Amino acid sequence: MAIAALITWLITATGGFVMLANWISKGGHRPSSDSRLAPGLVFVHFGLAAVGLVLWIVYLIVGGAGLAWTAFILLLPVALLGFTMFGRWIASRRTSAVESHFPVLVVAGHGLFAVATVVLVLLSALNA
C-alpha cells in the first residue's frame, strides 16, 4: 500500500507540475495578472506537497511510523490549500486568462489522485 501511495503521489505531482508550469508561463505569479490563485497559496501548496513526498520516500527507504505520520499530517494542509485553489479555479475558469488554460482533465486527475494519495498514506501510516 505504501508503494501505491508513492505512485499516486508521483502522478499527482506530475499533474501539479503541469498546472504550475502553465500558471507561471501565463504570468499567474505576477501581481498584474488576473489570476485568482495567489502566489503564496500556490507555492505553499507546492512546497508542502514536495516536502511530504520527500518524507514519504525517506519513510519507504528507512521506515518508521513517525515519518509516515509526519507525511500524512503534511498532506492535510496541502489538501485544504488544493481544495481552496480548486474552488477559486471553478469560479474563475471562464473569466481568468490564466486559469482558463488549465486542462480540465489534468485538474480532475490531479484532484482524484490527490484524494487517493491521502487515503493510501493514511492507511499505510495506520499499518506502520
Sequence and secondary structure as in RCSB ss.txt:
>XXXX:A:sequence
MAIAALITWLITATGGFVMLANWISKGGHRPSSDSRLAPGLVFVHFGLAAVGLVLWIVYLIVGGAGLAWTAFILL
LPVALLGFTMFGRWIASRRTSAVESHFPVLVVAGHGLFAVATVVLVLLSALNA
>XXXX:A:secstr
 HHHHHHHHHHHHHHHHHHHHHHHHTTTTSTTS  SS HHHHHHHHHHHHHHHHHHHHHHHH  HHHHHHHHHHH
HHHHHHHHHHHHHHHHHTTT TTGGGS HHHHHHHHHHHHHHHHHHHHHHHH 
